[in-house]
Amino acid sequence: MTDQDQRLEQTIMGLLDRRADTSSICPSDAARAAYDGNDDGWRDLMDPARAAAWRLVASGAVEVTQSGRPVQESEARGPIRIRRARR
């Protein structure tokens, strides 16, 4: 795992820690927060941010949702949200 991968996973968890338990974030929130520039370079982190979310799903830490329901990576199409795993 690269430093960028770890930073994105930590960023996702940090953003979720600062929100209500029922809140979710967009992968773009993590990409923007992890990017250290002032331009649109955060967009290059969108695919890595989504990949970080799926790794966190595999570890059981988060769920990826569409229309408020958890989805698997194989069925996700279009915009996704990330929330803490519901147990």
LINSUL-V623602 format. One record per residue. N is the residue number from 0. BURIAL is # if it has 9 or more other C-alpha atoms within 8 Angstrom, else .. Layout:
[[N,BURIAL] [N,BURIAL]]
//
This chain:
[[0,.] [1,.] [2,.] [3,.] [4,#] [5,#] [6,#] [7,#] [8,#] [9,.] [10,#] [11,#] [12,.] [13,.] [14,#] [15,#] [16,.] [17,.] [18,.] [19,.] [20,.] [21,.] [22,.] [23,#] [24,#] [25,#] [26,#] [27,#] [28,.] [29,#] [30,#] [31,#] [32,.] [33,#] [34,#] [35,.] [36,.] [37,.] [38,.] [39,.] [40,#] [41,#] [42,#] [43,.] [44,#] [45,#] [46,.] [47,#] [48,#] [49,#] [50,.] [51,#] [52,#] [53,#] [54,.] [55,#] [56,#] [57,.] [58,.] [59,.] [60,#] [61,#] [62,#] [63,#] [64,#] [65,#] [66,.] [67,.] [68,.] [69,.] [70,#] [71,.] [72,.] [73,.] [74,.] [75,#] [76,.] [77,.] [78,.] [79,#] [80,#] [81,#] [82,#] [83,#] [84,#] [85,.] [86,.]]
//
